[in-house]
Amino acid sequence: MSIKPKIEAIIYAAEEPVSLEHITTLLKDAVVSQEGAPLADAEIKARVRATVDELAAEYAAADRAMEIRQVAGGYRMATKPEHHDVVRAFAKSLKPPVRLSLPALETLAVIAYKQPVTVPEISEIRGVDSSGVIATLLERKLVTTAGRKAVIGRPILYKTTKEFLLRFGLKDVSELPSMEEFEKLASEALQLDMAGGVADATGVPDVPETQGEASAEAELARMEAPVGEEPAPPAQDETEEEVAREEAAGD
């Protein structure tokens, strides 16, 4: 298999400019396998450089909206300058990111992995009362009610919503990361909290509104958000919703 699509994927996925040395290290075995014979490190690097140049030339074609730029000693993908206006308008039309505190992220994870689940069950797993956090997740439309559990007191059951799948880029809950991967995400969120930021669903710290707008302007050249209008979240059971809010407010 050609290393060109591999290089394209690396440059596209890179948050920071990725150096030629880094790409070479990652694809060393693939280059050797493609050639079918041992190669010196200098030869491997030359093959990778030639492929990057070839890929950049393809993206430079007039019918391509993206280009590969050399920035700060590495390569990154960006939209071409002539498309910045439409990208800026698109970025401003997007919903703002969902920002979650660590307790909210933990509670959402419990619901995602254990759904349908009640508030007492969530609180038992977390070791703290979770009713207030549930109210926040309901407001963000990340969770909804799923009837009542057939036990004494008939507590309300909660499950994740279509909005949750949209925000986390999942086809369905079967695509949820392993618990180990989620623990790593939670750990990163905790570090951000300790540094003074509030992690959102993607682990990005919260920032003041003006600073966020400036950061957005700086990143408009990158196509990081999926193209297309987000579908509306599914309708919720208003009666169950009201009961849930009353219970959360009363605890």
Residue pairs with C-beta under 8 A, 6 or more apart in sequence:
1 30
1 34
2 34
3 27
3 30
3 31
3 34
3 47
3 48
3 51
4 51
4 54
4 55
6 27
6 30
7 23
7 27
7 48
7 51
7 52
7 55
8 55
10 18
10 23
10 26
11 18
11 23
11 52
11 55
11 68
11 75
11 76
11 77
12 77
14 74
14 75
14 76
14 77
16 74
16 76
17 70
17 71
17 72
17 73
17 74
17 75
17 76
18 74
18 75
18 76
19 73
19 74
19 75
20 45
20 48
20 49
20 52
20 74
20 75
21 45
22 74
23 48
23 52
23 75
24 41
24 44
24 45
24 48
27 48
28 41
28 44
31 39
31 44
31 47
31 48
32 38
32 39
32 44
35 47
39 47
52 68
52 75
55 68
56 67
56 68
56 75
58 64
59 66
59 67
59 68
59 77
60 67
64 80
65 79
65 80
65 83
66 77
66 78
66 79
66 80
66 223
67 77
67 78
67 79
67 80
68 75
68 76
68 77
69 75
69 76
69 77
69 78
76 222
77 222
77 223
78 221
78 222
78 223
79 87
79 220
79 221
79 222
79 223
84 220
84 221
87 220
87 221
87 223
88 217
88 220
90 225
90 227
91 216
91 220
91 225
94 225
95 230
97 200
97 201
97 202
97 204
98 140
98 142
98 167
98 200
98 201
99 198
99 199
99 200
99 201
99 206
100 108
100 140
100 189
100 198
100 199
100 200
100 201
101 193
101 198
101 199
102 186
102 189
102 190
102 193
102 199
103 126
103 128
103 130
103 133
104 133
104 136
104 137
105 185
105 186
105 189
105 199
105 201
106 126
106 186
107 122
107 126
107 130
107 133
107 134
107 137
108 137
108 142
108 143
108 160
108 164
109 182
109 186
110 117
110 122
110 125
110 126
110 130
111 117
111 122
111 137
111 143
111 158
111 159
111 160
112 160
112 164
112 173
112 176
113 176
113 179
114 121
114 122
114 125
115 146
115 157
115 158
115 159
115 160
115 173
116 146
116 147
116 149
116 157
116 158
116 159
117 157
117 158
117 159
118 149
118 155
118 156
118 157
118 158
119 130
119 131
119 134
119 155
119 156
119 158
119 247
120 155
122 130
122 134
122 158
123 129
123 130
123 131
129 251
131 247
131 248
131 251
132 248
132 251
134 143
134 158
134 244
134 248
135 244
135 245
135 248
135 249
137 143
138 144
138 241
138 244
138 245
138 248
140 163
141 161
141 163
141 233
141 236
142 160
142 161
142 163
142 164
142 167
143 158
143 159
143 160
143 161
143 164
144 158
144 159
144 160
144 161
144 234
144 236
144 237
144 240
144 241
145 156
145 157
145 158
145 159
145 236
145 237
145 240
145 241
145 243
145 244
146 157
146 158
146 159
147 156
147 157
147 240
148 154
148 155
148 156
148 157
149 155
149 156
149 157
156 240
156 243
156 244
156 247
158 244
160 173
161 233
161 234
161 236
162 231
162 233
162 234
163 233
163 234
164 170
165 171
165 172
165 173
166 230
166 231
166 233
167 201
168 201
169 226
170 176
176 182
177 185
185 203
188 199
188 203
189 199
189 203
192 198
192 199
192 203
192 205
193 199
195 205
196 205
197 205
197 206
197 207
198 205
198 206
199 205
199 206
200 206
207 215
